[in-house]
Amino acid sequence: MRTQIIAALFRGTSPLIVMAAASAQPASAQVAETRIAFAIAPGALSTALAQYAEQAKVQLIYTPALAAGRKSTGIKGQFSPREALARLLAGTGIAVRQVGRDVFMLSGAQSEADEAGEVRSPVFTDERPQDIIVTGSHIHGAPPTASPTKVVTRSDIERGGYSSVAQALQAMPGNFGGMATEQSALTYADRSGSNTTLASGVNLRGLGPQATLVLVNGRRVAGSGMMGDFADISSIPMSALDRVEIITDGASALYGSDAVAGVVNIILKEDFDGLEMRLRGGTVTQGHARELQFSQTAGKSWGSGSLLLSYEYQRRVALRSADRAYARSADSRPFGGTDRRYPYSSPGNVLGFDESGALVPTYAIPAGQDGTGLTAADFLAGEANLENFREGTDLSPDQKRHSLYARVSQSLTDAIQLFAEGRFSHRKFSSLTSGYATILSITDANPWFVSPTGASSDLIGYAFTQELGPVRSAGTARSYAFTGGLQAELGADWKLSSYLAYAAQRDRNRTDQLANEYLFAEALGSIADDPASAFSAQRDGYFNPYGDGNANSRALLQAISGYSDYESRSNILTADMVADGSLFSLPGGSVKLAVGANYRRERFHSQAVDFIFSPTPAAGKPADYSRSIWAGFAELAVPLFGPDNARAGLQQLDFSAAVRAERYDDFGSTANPKFSLRWVPVDGMAIRATWGTSFRAPNLRELGAPETANLRIATNEAGNSVVVIQRSGGNTGLSPEKAKSWTVGLDLTPSSLAGLTASLTAFRTIFSGRISNVVQQNFSSALTDPIYAPFVRWVSPGTNADDLAFVEELLSRSGASNPYPVESIAAVVDARYVNTGRVDVAGGDFDINYVFERGSNRFNIGVGATYLERWREQVTPDSPAVDRRNVAGRPVDLKGRMTIGWARGPFDTQIALNHVDAFRDEAGKRIKAWNTVDMRIAYKSKASTGIASGFTISLAAQNLFDKAPPFYDSTAGAGYDGSNADATGRFIALEIARRW
């Protein structure tokens, strides 16, 4: 019979093919041992494998690139399927793993010839059948998913020269680096400010890392960051990685909350035989950044189970701003930018108000003196000292990471398998940012006081960089994950999968080398000595702000130093059960169904301790939030046309539908459907389309953060200053963020050109009801900009009883004191988290890969790109929609990567060209496109014995020609856009690996 492709042609560099006979034997048949008459002619390996799957009535799982360009000598005669497959693959360097009674997985491992010259059979692992299921479906052996899906293998990552999963995923064209990356945090391109532990997330389509669902082995991970709202993928050890499967459309119907932009499923190894050691060292060619990575993996498989243990250590040294000319100074005029140095400096500046009411430098304190003999005549009228706040800062952090992964599986019977796995990661980080700067008020109570105007008090703009050093943030990020589960065959091809999983994230960040404002006021003499504090100006001395960084003793500076300490804990407990199998048969094939239930318990706890505005360390009120979520889901796969009823123009037509309903105990319920269609009009062409809705539930802090009501002065439309109440904090009235997603795609694998795979996907996502505290971010415009009118309630508590009751209730609930008459309050501004804006994103993904051989040479060419036709943002329901593409800090319209590879014998080389399109700054000035080149050369020993056996050495270079990022006149003074560029420069890495 003809061969039917029953699981997917995936887009990307490593699409996955699963082939099976159109009329499979019963699961109980020992197909692998049955002798069959084979008749397969010599020719293309891809054709031979298709004929083999048909004749043997088995499933084959492999990537098209594995077979592309390879030849087979064919077979003829009576063989078992295992014997026949070994002969077909003889000399190809492809190995086989049996993962089911009639399922074989092909990989790129090398098989060797024995001494007699006969080709050995590839190694077969006689293990209990494993479930073969791909991301984007709950059904085993389902028809190909119509969702655009990319598979990135560990080999792909290594050939790209990357050292981590995070580095590889953040380099994808469809990923946006403006949030949840190290450099976006340290250059303030990430305006959320929540990535306090310098974690690494995934941000598909630029919709936010919290809108991309990250799974590890299909299970959720605990949230990272100050909000606990995105997954930190830096904890994943490369040594344990098998592959990453990425869906780039909405998938809440399958996986629930957060799968708005897509799903990233990081799949770790399930079994491993032998030992593998890897050692990698790398460094930039200009600067101090360098890296050391070591890993060791050990495993053993037996007939009914397996055991695997993998450990990885990584040490990275910070990239300093001083290492890059465009980032070492806030004065960017040499690059055509702006002098952004500020007048809060050392020596400082005496400040005054100009005619417009702005606070500006009026006198500069002279340099080169210690502030002890200064007179009024020494001040420099009309001049200003300017502080280079980039001095001493970092562009990437200093980090150390330990990661451990373990997995064990054991079959109890032929139908039941148990498994358990665990992950642990401990990451320690530190980074330096701009030194602490402030405006200090000094009076003649300070013995060092001198005024250039003879006043009894002055305001001075001052920076502590010279005395306390740059502000330092340091801490740890610990992640844990434990899973236990079972897989069972229920009979009549139905299967049951169930697991119980616990994941936790423990983050701590301490920021020090700050000035404690309260103690500093004592040291200035601005307030009297407080007996409650450990500092006494009479005893420890007064602070002298008139020197150039050397006027105050180290003991005094330490006495007035402060810090901030923040700790968070995020936990997820998940119980999941799903059953799937065939319902009945249609002419096109078997209709399959998956049904399941899921329970999830989420908890987030945070605690802050500040020693900045109080005489003693002040512990904030602990925040502890939790909730329970119940879910039920179903997925149906319907083959309308298949091998038995195919006709011209309808070789295959598959329809699938999924729905998931979730009930949250803190805000309510939501239900999301998804529909997919995949049509194969002719062999080698597939047309697909999907439509569905997705959502992101409000996270626990957005819902539960205590509400505060603070009195503030704001300017109304008449230009008058008025008293307002600002409401801040969480909002129990939040509803989920919602999205609608469409995709239409085309996949090509033409038989006339073996080795070619191409994929084109058009997509659109409308993401509405975005949760934001947008008014707080733009408070100065709250009363004057009409787009914020929905968040402003004008009140007249002096004449309206309802307004009076409303205002008094707000003030009493928050405990805020009111120094103003209640009648003077003019408005209440809601700056809490609210459902507000909307983003409309549309564009296309393109991937083409071609693998071919010429003699003993094997070549591969690949091009992958993402084009954004629109990225329109509407900040509030009443504001206009603005296209944010090609604006600094936002996604560019085109990102792409082209690869060219060559392999011959033990050698393997790949060159990659990366492209980030041109964009503009906020003022409309053009910022050039950025093109960089990566390269990797590897040698893999072919020796079968001795110390050289299993030995690999590689040399990788990222940004080979040391291309600097295009200059961007950022307000942070970094000189480049940390959202769309990387300051690392040329990075050279040498890796040695050996497998036993």
Secondary structure, DSSP 4 states (H G I P E B T S, - for coil): --EEEEE---BSSS--EEEEESSPPPTTS-GGG--EEEEE-SEEHHHHHHHHHHHHT-EEEE-HHHHTT-EE--EEEEE-HHHHHHHHTTTTT-EEEEEETTEEEEE-PPP-B-TTSPBPPPP----PPPP---TT-SSTTPPPP-S-EEEEEHHHHHHTT-SSHHHHHHTSTTB-TTSSSHHHHHTT--TT---TT------BTTS-GGGEEEEETTEE---BTTTT-B--GGGS-GGGEEEEEEE-S--HHHH-TT-SSEEEEEEE-S---EEEEEEEEEEESSSS-EEEEEEEEEEEEETTEEEEEEEEEEEEPPEEGGGSTTTS-SB-GGGT--B--BS-BSS-EEEEE-TTS-EEEEEEPPSSS-SSS--GGGSEET----B-TTTT-EEE-EEEEEEEEEEEEEESSSSEEEEEEEEEEEEEEEEEEPPPEEEEEEETTSTT---TT--SEEEEEEE-HHHH-SEEEEEEEEEEEEEEEEEEEEETTEEEEEEEEEEEEEEEEEEEEEE-HHHHHHHHTSSPPPTTSS--HHHH----TTSSS-SS-HHHHHHTEEEEEEEEEEEEEEEEEEEEEEEEEETTEEEEEEEEEEEEEEEEEEEEEEESSSSS-EEPPPEEEEEEEEEEEEEEEEEEE-TTT-BTTBSEEEEEEEEEEEEETTTEEEEEEEEEEEEESSTTEEEEEEEEEEEEPPPHHHHHSPPEEEEEEEE-TTS-EEEEEEEES--TT---EEEEEEEEEEEE--TTSTTEEEEEEEEEEEEES-EE-HHHHTGGGTTT-GGGGGGEEE--TTT-HHHHHHHHHHHHHHT----S-GGGEEEEEE-S-EE--EEEEEEEEEEEEEEEEETTEEEEEEEEEEEEEEEEEESSTTSPPEE-TTBTTS--SEEEEEEEEEEETTEEEEEEEEEE--EE-TT--EE--EEEEEEEEEEE---SSSTTTTEEEEEEEESTT-PPPPP---TTS-SS-TTT------EEEEEEEEE-
